[in-house]
Amino acid sequence: MSTEVAAVEMLGVTKAFGDFLAVDAVDLQLHRGEVLAILGENGAGKSTLMNLLYGLYRPSSGTIIRNGEPIELDGPLAAIEQGIAMVHQHFMLVNALNVLENVAIGQSRRRIGLGLRQIRERLHELCERHGMPIDLDAPVSSLPVGVQQRVEIIKALYHGADVLILDEPTGVLTPQETQALIRVVREMAAAGTSVVFISHKLSEVMQVSDRIVIMRRGKLVGTTTPAQTTVQDLAEMMVGRSVQVNRTNDSGSDRIKLHRSPALNFYRVTAHEARGLPFGPVSCSVQPGEILGVAGVDGNGQSTLAELAVGIRDISGGEIYVNGNRMAGKGPLGFLNARVSCVPEDRHRVGSVAGFELWESVAMKNHFGSPYNEFGFMRRDRLLTLTEGLIMQFDIRTTGATAQAQSLSGGNLQKLIIARELDRAPRALVAMHPTRGLDVGAVEFVQSSIRSARDNGAGVLLISAELEELFSLSDRIIVMYQGKIAGELQSHEYNANRVGLLMSGIRPDGEPNSLRPSMAS
C-alpha cells in the first residue's frame, strides 16, 4: 500500500433522513491499490456510505476528497467522471446485446466518438491485463453469472475507473466463480485499482481484503486487518456481542430414523417453470427430523421445487406425498392442512403484506381454523394474544402486535414469518433462502430456529445459496442444475469444490453417471 495521498478520503461525512442518522460523522480513507472491506449489520450504514461515494445520495455534511482535492458528487455520472464506479448486486446489463455492445452503449462523455473497433482493442487490452478472458461477441444472455460480473467490472475499468465499489459481489456465484473473482480483485489492486468490497461472507472478506472496517448504527466502530482478527471476532464486532453462526453440524444418525412415510416425498415429479423451462423428473425425500439442503445457482429449479412442495405450482407428472398422503390436486390449502409450513424467498411480497398489522400477518396462516375462527369470524382477540406471545418468544423488536409489517427491519420481519410458521408445529418446513440479506445476528437466530424445527420432528427442505450454511445445517445435500438433481452428497462428502462443479453442470471425476436412488417410496 502506498503512503502517498489517499485515492479517496471521507471526512466527517454524515447522511440524515429526517431525524434518522444513517451515516454519522464517518472518517474513512481508501488507499491506492487497496482492497477495503466494509462490514456491518443491516442498517449499519455501509450501503448508504457507498451510495454517497457513488453520488446516489448527497451528504448532509462532511467532505469527500478525491486524490487530495474536495469534490462534489451530484449523481453517478459525476462519480464516473471522477473515476469511481460501482458494480451492483443485480447487474445493469442488456441481455439482448453482446458484451461489446453493452460497453459501447454506456460510454462516458470522455469516450464518445470512439468506434467499435477502438472499443474492442481497448477491451482486449484490459481483459489481458487483468486476467479476465471474455468473448466480446457473446450475447450477455448466454454468459454464466460469473462472466456477466466480469463484464460489469471490465466495463467500469474501460470507463476509466480506478476506484471500484463491489456490492455483495459473490451472492450468486459458485465457489469456483467466487475464487476467480477474488483473484481478479487482487490482480486489480496490484495494478493500482482501489476496491471497496461490501460482503456479509466473512471468510471471503478475510481472503480478499487488505483492511477491514466495521460499521454499527451509522458509525465506524473498528478497523482491523485479516492478520489481526478472526471470522468469529469480526462477527462479534459487527453485532456487539458473542454470536455463533454456521457451527459444525451434529451427526444426524441418532436423530433421523427411516419412517414408512417421509415427511415430504417427490417421486419422478415433472413440472413447468414460470419461464416455460422444463423441470424434472425429480425424485427426493425428506425424513422427519432431517434437513435436506438444496444447492444450485439461482434459476436452476430450486424455486420450482419449493413451490411444488407447498402446493402453489401444479405438477405435470409424478407424485408428491406428505406423510404418505398423495397431494395431487389439493392446492395450497391442502398442503397447509397437511401441516406444511413455508418460509418464502421474498419475505416482503410473499411472506407478509406491508400494510397489514402484525397480528394480521400471523392470521394469514391461522384465520381458517379453530381457535382463531369461529362460525366464519376471525377471533381478533385470540390472534392478538397469539401474536404478542410470538413477539416475546422470538424476540421480535417492535412496538406491539398492532404495528405494521412494513415498520419491521428485514431481520425482525423474518423472525415474525418464522414464528408464524413454526407455531403451526409443522410436519414439513420449506425454507427458501431464509438468511438472505440478513445480518449476522439475525442469521444466528434463523439457523437456530431451523434446527429447533428439525429437533421437534419436522422434515426440513432448506434451499440456500450459502454453501457454509448448507454444510452447517444439512444432513444431506442435493445439487440442482437445469431443473434436475445433478448429484447428492452425504454429510461426510461435503466439499465446496465438488458442489461447485455440480452447480456448473460438471460431474466430478469418478462420479457415477446415474444418481443415487432417492428414499422415495
Beta strands, then each sheet from edge to edge (+ up, - down):
strand 1: 8-17
strand 2: 20-30
strand 3: 35-40
strand 4: 61-66
strand 5: 69-71
strand 6: 84-87
strand 7: 163-167
strand 8: 194-198
strand 9: 211-216
strand 10: 219-224
strand 11: 264-272
strand 12: 278-286
strand 13: 291-295
strand 14: 317-322
strand 15: 325-326
strand 16: 340-343
strand 17: 373-374
strand 18: 377-378
strand 19: 428-432
strand 20: 459-463
strand 21: 476-481
strand 22: 484-490
sheet 1: 2+ 1- 4+ 5-
sheet 2: 6+ 7+ 8+ 3+ 9+ 10-
sheet 3: 12+ 11- 14+ 15-
sheet 4: 16+ 19+ 20+ 13+ 21+ 22-
sheet 5: 17+ 18-
end
